[in-house]
Amino acid sequence: MKISVIIPCFNEENTIIEILNKVNLQKKKFDLEIIVSDDGSKDGTIKKLEENSELYDHLLQSKYNQGKGSAITRAIEFATGEIILFQDADLEYNPEDYEKLIKPFIKNNADVVYGTRFQGSSEHRVIYYSHRVANFIITNLVNLFTNINFSDVETGYKVFKKSLLKSIKINEKSFGIEIELTMKVSKLKPKIFEVGISYNGRTYQEGKKITMKDGVIAILLVFKYFFTSVHPK
């Protein structure tokens, strides 16, 4: 089973090579296709990627910054794996968790797997309380509208069967893709699993990009996509 790992990135010169090295270690266990989708980085990210081209299969570049959703959508078109896994370019999510994320596809014929930061016994860095509250509100709002018992809809580890993912028209260009995908996928009634993952959250000083403004937008998007059809291609 081939797995396409999509890595959206924007100004991640300090972490991009380290995360790619970590992803490549998983090639011992899985057949991975690694797609880096740069979203208009202005630092040394591209230079480092070009100097280490052996660490990935495809490098997609945008001339200007459009958002995480745009970077992911662009990469989905290039993915050839049966399974598509989203991997952030920072070091908050550990590729050592791939085995947990892929297992439900193998054992239970899952269609979707979310890596939850709020269940399981893996290590978690203690960080912003405000983000935890925002995630709690957003997740419970999604659960109310979808009648699915998610525990972490804003997780960066989302894994899909490609056939399912490519049946959805994605509109959101920024972090809103997390909510759009969750709301639209839920309407298709797939087999969804959650697995506990580790989490090494970073501070704003360390480069974290998502803000409380994005949390407010996420809440609005729950309502928007509750009343929006999936729009199959």
N, C-alpha and C positions, 0 to 999 in steps of 0.2 A: 504494500500500500504506500503510494507516494504522497508525501505531505509537502505542500507549498507553505513556506514560512514567509509571511509578508512583514517587513520591517519598515514602517513609516518613520521618517526622521526629519528633524529640523534643528540645525545648530547643535549637534551632539558630538562635536569633535573630541570631547573628553571621555566619551563612553562607547562610541560606535565600534571601534576595533575590539574592545574587550567583550562587548555583547556578541559580536560576530564570532569571536573565538569560542565563546561559551556555546553558541548555537552549533557551531561546527563539531564540537565534542559529541553532540547527540547523533551525528552521522554514524557512530558506531552501533547505534540501536535502530535508527530509522532511515528510510530513504527520503532525504530532504532536498527540496528545491528552495534555495534562499533568494528572495527578491527584496532588494533594498529600494525603497521609493523615497527619494529625497525631495522635500517640499520647499525648495528654494533657499537652502542654507547659505548664509553669508559669512560663516566662520571657516575653519579649516576642515570641515566634514568631508567635502568632496575630494580635497587633496588626499586626505587619509584613505578614503575609499579607493581612489585611483591607484594609490601606492600599494594597496592590499587586495587587488582584484581577485586573487585566488580564494578569498573568503566568501564569495557570493556567486550566484549564477547570473543574476541580472541586476543592473543598476539603472533605475529610471530617475530622470531629473526634471524638475519643474523650474522654469525661469524665475518664478516668483512664488512667495508663500501664499498658499490657498487654504491650508488646514489639513488636519489628520484625515478627515473623511475623504478629501480629494486624493491624498496620497494613497490611501487604501484602495479606493475605487479604481484608480489608474493601474495598480498592481494586480488586482483581481483579473483583469483582462489578459494578463501574461501568465497567470498561474495554470500549471498543467497537472497538478496533483489532484488526487481524489478528495483530499482533505486540505482545507485552508486554515492556517493558524496565524493569528495576529500576535506579533512580538514587538513591544515598545523598544525603542533604541537606547533607552537609559538602562539602569541596572536595578530597577524596582522589581522586575519579574525575572525569575531564575529559570533558564531553560532546562535545568535538572528536573523540573516539574512536567516536562513533556510526556514522560511515561504515564503519569497520572491522567493527563489531559487526553491522551490517545486511547487509553485502555477501554473506556466505554464504547468507542467505535468498534473495537475488536471483539469485546465480550458481549455487548448489549445492542449492537447495531444502532448506536446513537446517531442522531442527525446533527445535534448541536451539543457542545460541552462548554460550560463557563467555569473558569477557575475562580473560586470564591476566596476572598481574603478573610472572611469572617466565620469560617468553619474549618474543622480539622485541627491537627496538632502541630502543624509546621510553624516555624518561627516567623514573627511579624514585628517589624519595627514600630514602636509606639510613636505616633506623630499627630498631626493636627486633629483636635477634637471637632472643630467646625466642619471639616471635611467628612468625618464619620457621621455627624448629624445630617449633613446635606445628603449623603449617600443613603442614609436610613430613610429619609423622607422620599427621595426619588424612587428608591427600590420599592417601598411600600405603596407608593402611588401607582407604579407600574403593575405591581401585584394586584392591586384593586381593579385596575382596568383590564388586565389580561386573565385574571383568575389563575395565575401561575405563581408558585411559591418560590420566587427567586430570593437569594440572600445578598446578591452583589451585582447589580446590573451595570455598574460603572467599571467593572473589572477590565483590565487591559488584556487579559487572556480570554479570548473568545475563539472557538474552533468550530468550523462548519464543514459539512459535506459540500463540496463545490457545486454539485447539482442544485442544492437548496439555495445556496448563496447567490448563484447566478440567475436564479428565477426571480430575484428581487431587484427592482429599480432603486438605486441609492441616490438620494438627493442631497443629503447633508455634506457639506465640505469641511466642517470643523469637528470639534469633539461631539457634536450632536449626533454623529453617526452611531454612537453607542446606543442611544435611545431609539433612533430610527430603526436600526437592525433588530433590536429586542422587540419592539412593538410589532414590526412587520412579520418577523419570524414567528412570533406567538400566534398570529392569525392563521398560519399555515398548519398549526397543530402537529409539529414535529416531535420526535422523542428528544427531550432536553434533559441533560444531566449536569450536575454541579460536582466539582471535586475541590477539596481544600488545597490551597497552594501557600507557599511562603510569600512574604512581601517585605521588601526593603525600601519603603517609601523615602523619597528625598524631599528636602526643604526647598523653599524658593531660592535660597542662597546657593543651593546645589544644582539649581536649574529646573525645578518643577514649573510647569507652564499653565496647568489648569487652575482657574480661579473661581471664586464664589459667583462671579457673573455667569460662568459656564453652567453652574448649578441652577441658577434661575432659568437660563435658557433651556436646560434639560427638562425642568418641570413643565415649561410651556410646550415643549415638544411631545411630552407624554399625551397631552390633550390633542395636539395637532395630529399625531399619528394614530390615535384611537379612532379618529373620524376620517382617516385616509385609507384607501385601499392599498393593497400590496403592490399594485401596478406591475404584473408580470411583464417581462420583456417579450 
